[in-house]
Amino acid sequence: MAGRRHVSSPIRALWVALALLVTPSFVHGQTVVDAGIAEFVPSADHHQVVSGQAVVTSYQMQVVAAATAQLVRTVELGKPAPQGNGLIRINFLSLLTTPLAGGVEYRARVAAVGPGGSTASALSNTFSYSVPCAPTVSPASATLPAPGGGASASVSVASGCAWTATSGASWLTVTAGAAGNGSGSMSFTATENTSTSPRTGTVTVAGRTVSVTQAGAACVFAVSPQAITAPAAGATGTLAVTTSASCSWTVTGLPAWMSVSRASGTGGGTLTYTVAPNGNQSRSAGIVVAGRTITVSQRATLAAPRNLRIVLKQPKQ
């Protein structure tokens, strides 16, 4: 029949206004950040049917880089029904298999697709997405020796993402990299741990926690005097132990003729010793106080003279 339209005919010119929105209001001439809604005027052939087939079967959105017009992503929109105001409005983010990269400006066009081909709209206003600031920090933990020292951590994050580093313990100090932007590193130091107990603290870097463990100080002991010499009659005296407050010590190796006021202690302090009177034979022993050997010597009682005789001698005539 003359003048009859066939379904294979090209789709009529598509009048489409595309706006990438985060609110229902139409946005034009400005970059929309974190856009999620596509709103456009459907094709004039949206409801047209020829020979029992729809002229428009679906819509397709093409996302291009605003700077180069290079195609970045194609999103199949299906064929949504227009709303009461005559516009088609659709959340296209839910149709993306992977998110669009942050920090890039995009534009988009919508094409009406049918058996006769497709016709696309003009490009939309620009839109972009926030840079995904999801930093990683390595290592996640550090171990430092008791005398103190330093360590560092590296931050991996997209350019444009600012971060800070702060100490969560009085004995930890951030010495470098207290603030950064994009990937970088930071350093921190620990003061000396004078306690024999290990301690733990944290450093917060780019919102991530770095756990820090510092070893406890080794127990170092000093004992004075280092030798005891007692007279045969016996003696009483004191021994002074010097060490850190949390260091424990004991007294071992006492001979039967010697006693102490206490056999153990924690931290520095003094103890009293007693050496019993001795007989006629010198004696010695090595006692161990806080891991230090103290030599104890005692002299013997002097033997009394025996068989004393007084001999009178006659003077010479």
C-alpha positions as CSV (number, residue, x, y, z in Angstrom):
1,M,0.0,0.0,0.0
2,A,1.4,3.4,-1.0
3,G,2.6,5.5,1.8
4,R,2.5,2.6,4.3
5,R,5.3,2.8,6.9
6,H,7.4,-0.2,7.5
7,V,9.0,-1.3,10.8
8,S,12.4,-1.3,9.2
9,S,12.2,2.5,8.6
10,P,14.7,4.6,10.6
11,I,13.5,6.0,13.9
12,R,12.4,9.6,13.6
13,A,14.6,12.2,15.0
14,L,15.0,11.8,18.7
15,W,14.3,14.7,20.9
16,V,16.1,14.0,24.1
17,A,17.1,16.2,26.9
18,L,19.4,14.3,29.3
19,A,20.1,15.4,32.9
20,L,22.3,13.5,35.4
21,L,20.8,14.2,38.7
22,V,21.2,13.7,42.4
23,T,18.0,15.6,43.1
24,P,14.7,15.7,41.1
25,S,15.6,19.2,39.8
26,F,17.0,19.5,36.3
27,V,20.6,20.3,36.2
28,H,22.1,22.0,33.2
29,G,25.5,23.6,32.5
30,Q,27.3,22.4,35.6
31,T,29.1,19.2,36.8
32,V,27.0,17.0,39.0
33,V,29.0,15.2,41.6
34,D,28.0,11.6,42.4
35,A,25.2,11.5,39.8
36,G,22.9,8.6,39.8
37,I,19.7,9.5,38.0
38,A,19.2,9.8,34.2
39,E,16.2,11.9,33.1
40,F,15.3,12.5,29.5
41,V,12.5,13.2,27.1
42,P,11.6,9.9,25.3
43,S,11.7,9.4,21.6
44,A,8.6,10.7,19.7
45,D,8.3,7.1,18.5
46,H,8.2,5.7,22.0
47,H,4.6,4.5,21.7
48,Q,4.7,4.0,17.9
49,V,3.8,0.5,16.6
50,V,4.1,-0.5,12.9
51,S,3.0,-3.8,11.5
52,G,2.5,-5.0,15.1
53,Q,6.0,-4.2,16.2
54,A,7.3,-1.3,18.3
55,V,9.4,1.2,16.6
56,V,11.4,1.8,19.8
57,T,12.3,-1.4,21.7
58,S,14.8,0.0,24.2
59,Y,17.0,2.8,25.2
60,Q,20.8,2.7,25.6
61,M,22.9,5.2,27.5
62,Q,26.5,5.8,26.3
63,V,28.9,7.3,28.8
64,V,31.9,9.1,27.4
65,A,34.9,10.9,28.9
66,A,34.1,14.6,28.8
67,A,37.6,15.6,27.8
68,T,38.1,13.2,24.9
69,A,34.5,12.0,24.0
70,Q,35.9,8.5,24.2
71,L,33.3,5.9,25.0
72,V,33.7,4.6,28.5
73,R,30.6,2.6,29.2
74,T,27.4,1.5,27.5
75,V,24.3,1.0,29.8
76,E,21.2,-0.9,28.6
77,L,18.2,1.0,30.1
78,G,15.4,-1.2,28.8
79,K,12.2,0.6,27.9
80,P,11.0,2.4,31.0
81,A,7.5,4.0,30.9
82,P,7.4,7.8,30.9
83,Q,6.3,9.4,34.2
84,G,3.4,11.7,34.6
85,N,5.4,14.7,33.5
86,G,6.3,12.8,30.2
87,L,10.0,12.2,31.2
88,I,11.7,8.9,31.6
89,R,13.6,8.9,34.9
90,I,15.9,6.0,35.8
91,N,18.6,5.1,38.3
92,F,21.3,4.0,36.0
93,L,23.9,3.4,38.7
94,S,22.0,0.2,39.6
95,L,22.5,-1.0,36.1
96,L,26.3,-0.6,36.1
97,T,28.3,-3.8,36.6
98,T,31.2,-1.9,38.0
99,P,31.3,1.7,39.3
100,L,32.6,4.6,37.1
101,A,36.1,5.8,38.2
102,G,36.2,8.8,40.5
103,G,37.8,12.1,39.8
104,V,36.9,12.0,36.0
105,E,34.3,14.2,34.3
106,Y,31.8,12.4,32.1
107,R,29.0,13.2,29.6
108,A,26.3,10.9,28.3
109,R,23.9,10.4,25.5
110,V,20.8,8.3,25.2
111,A,19.9,6.4,22.0
112,A,16.5,5.0,21.1
113,V,17.0,1.6,19.6
114,G,14.6,-0.3,17.4
115,P,14.4,-2.6,14.4
116,G,15.0,0.3,12.1
117,G,18.2,1.4,13.8
118,S,19.0,3.9,16.5
119,T,19.0,7.6,17.0
120,A,21.0,9.3,19.8
121,S,20.5,12.5,21.8
122,A,22.9,15.3,22.2
123,L,25.4,15.0,25.0
124,S,24.3,15.7,28.5
125,N,25.7,18.1,31.1
126,T,29.0,16.9,32.7
127,F,29.0,14.7,35.8
128,S,31.6,13.0,38.0
129,Y,32.1,10.8,41.1
130,S,34.0,11.4,44.3
131,V,37.4,9.9,44.4
132,P,37.0,6.6,46.3
133,C,39.3,7.2,49.3
134,A,39.8,3.7,50.6
135,P,43.4,3.7,51.9
136,T,45.4,0.7,52.8
137,V,48.2,0.9,55.4
138,S,51.1,-1.5,55.6
139,P,52.3,-3.0,57.9
140,A,49.3,-3.2,60.2
141,S,51.5,-3.8,63.3
142,A,55.1,-3.1,64.5
143,T,57.3,-4.5,67.3
144,L,59.9,-2.3,68.9
145,P,62.7,-3.1,71.5
146,A,62.7,-1.9,75.1
147,P,65.3,0.8,74.6
148,G,63.0,2.5,72.0
149,G,63.4,3.0,68.3
150,G,61.4,3.9,65.2
151,A,59.2,2.3,62.6
152,S,57.3,3.4,59.5
153,A,54.1,2.6,57.6
154,S,53.2,3.2,54.0
155,V,49.8,4.5,52.8
156,S,48.3,3.5,49.5
157,V,45.4,5.7,48.3
158,A,44.2,7.6,45.3
159,S,45.6,11.0,44.4
160,G,43.5,13.7,46.0
161,C,42.7,11.7,49.1
162,A,44.0,13.6,52.2
163,W,45.0,11.7,55.4
164,T,46.6,12.3,58.8
165,A,48.7,10.2,61.2
166,T,48.2,10.6,65.0
167,S,49.6,8.8,68.0
168,G,47.3,7.0,70.5
169,A,49.9,6.6,73.3
170,S,52.0,9.1,75.2
171,W,55.2,7.0,74.5
172,L,54.6,7.0,70.7
173,T,55.4,10.1,68.6
174,V,54.8,10.6,64.9
175,T,58.0,12.0,63.6
176,A,57.3,12.3,59.9
177,G,54.3,12.1,57.6
178,A,51.7,13.5,60.1
179,A,49.7,14.6,57.1
180,G,49.6,13.5,53.5
181,N,47.7,13.6,50.2
182,G,47.6,10.5,48.0
183,S,50.0,7.6,48.6
184,G,52.9,8.2,51.0
185,S,54.5,7.1,54.2
186,M,54.8,8.1,57.9
187,S,57.3,7.4,60.7
188,F,57.0,7.1,64.4
189,T,59.3,6.5,67.4
190,A,58.8,5.0,70.9
191,T,60.5,6.1,74.1
192,E,62.4,3.6,76.3
193,N,60.3,1.2,78.2
194,T,61.8,1.0,81.7
195,S,59.2,-1.5,82.9
196,T,59.9,-5.2,82.5
197,S,56.4,-5.7,81.2
198,P,55.7,-5.3,77.5
199,R,53.3,-2.5,76.5
200,T,51.1,-1.9,73.5
201,G,49.8,1.3,71.8
202,T,48.4,2.4,68.5
203,V,49.1,4.9,65.7
204,T,46.2,5.9,63.5
205,V,47.2,6.4,59.9
206,A,44.7,7.4,57.2
207,G,41.9,6.1,59.4
208,R,43.6,2.7,59.8
209,T,45.1,1.4,63.1
210,V,48.7,0.3,63.3
211,S,49.2,-1.7,66.5
212,V,52.6,-1.2,68.2
213,T,54.1,-3.6,70.8
214,Q,57.2,-2.7,72.7
215,A,59.2,-5.3,74.6
216,G,59.7,-5.0,78.4
217,A,63.1,-4.0,79.8
218,A,65.5,-6.8,80.9
219,C,66.0,-7.0,84.6
220,V,69.5,-5.8,85.6
221,F,70.6,-6.3,89.2
222,A,73.3,-4.9,91.3
223,V,74.1,-6.1,94.9
224,S,76.3,-4.4,97.4
225,P,78.6,-5.4,99.1
226,Q,79.9,-8.1,96.8
227,A,81.8,-9.9,99.6
228,I,81.2,-10.3,103.3
229,T,84.0,-11.0,105.8
230,A,82.7,-12.0,109.3
231,P,84.7,-12.3,112.5
232,A,84.7,-15.6,114.4
233,A,82.2,-14.2,116.9
234,G,79.6,-13.8,114.1
235,A,78.2,-10.7,112.5
236,T,75.0,-8.9,111.4
237,G,74.8,-6.6,108.4
238,T,72.8,-5.6,105.3
239,L,72.9,-6.3,101.6
240,A,71.4,-3.7,99.2
241,V,69.7,-4.9,95.9
242,T,69.3,-2.4,93.1
243,T,67.0,-3.1,90.1
244,S,63.8,-1.9,88.4
245,A,60.6,-1.8,90.4
246,S,59.0,-4.8,88.7
247,C,62.1,-7.1,88.8
248,S,61.9,-10.0,91.2
249,W,64.8,-11.7,92.8
250,T,65.7,-14.5,95.3
251,V,68.4,-15.5,97.7
252,T,69.8,-19.0,97.4
253,G,72.8,-21.1,98.5
254,L,72.7,-20.1,102.1
255,P,75.0,-22.2,104.4
256,A,73.6,-23.6,107.6
257,W,75.6,-21.0,109.6
258,M,74.0,-18.0,107.8
259,S,70.5,-16.6,107.6
260,V,68.8,-13.6,105.9
261,S,65.7,-11.5,106.8
262,R,63.9,-12.4,103.6
263,A,64.6,-14.9,100.8
264,S,63.0,-13.0,97.9
265,G,61.8,-9.5,96.9
266,T,60.6,-7.3,94.0
267,G,62.4,-4.1,93.1
268,G,65.3,-2.6,94.9
269,G,65.7,-2.9,98.7
270,T,67.8,-4.2,101.5
271,L,67.9,-7.4,103.5
272,T,69.6,-8.2,106.8
273,Y,72.0,-11.1,107.1
274,T,73.3,-12.9,110.2
275,V,76.4,-15.0,110.4
276,A,76.6,-17.4,113.4
277,P,79.7,-17.6,115.6
278,N,82.4,-19.9,114.3
279,G,84.6,-22.6,115.9
280,N,88.2,-23.1,115.4
281,Q,88.2,-23.6,111.6
282,S,87.7,-20.9,109.0
283,R,84.8,-21.3,106.6
284,S,83.4,-19.7,103.5
285,A,80.4,-20.0,101.1
286,G,79.0,-18.4,98.0
287,I,75.4,-17.2,98.3
288,V,73.4,-16.0,95.3
289,V,71.4,-12.8,95.7
290,A,69.4,-11.6,92.6
291,G,71.6,-13.7,90.4
292,R,74.8,-12.2,91.8
293,T,77.3,-14.4,93.8
294,I,78.3,-12.9,97.1
295,T,81.3,-14.5,98.8
296,V,81.0,-14.9,102.6
297,S,84.1,-15.7,104.6
298,Q,84.4,-16.2,108.4
299,R,87.6,-16.5,110.4
300,A,88.0,-19.3,113.0
301,T,88.2,-18.7,116.7
302,L,91.8,-18.5,117.8
303,A,92.9,-21.6,119.8
304,A,94.0,-21.0,123.4
305,P,97.5,-21.8,124.3
306,R,97.9,-25.2,126.1
307,N,100.2,-26.9,128.6
308,L,101.6,-23.7,129.9
309,R,104.5,-24.4,132.4
310,I,106.4,-21.9,134.3
311,V,109.9,-23.1,135.1
312,L,111.9,-21.5,137.7
313,K,115.6,-21.6,137.2
314,Q,118.1,-21.4,140.0
315,P,120.4,-18.5,139.7
316,K,124.0,-19.4,139.2
317,Q,126.1,-19.5,142.2
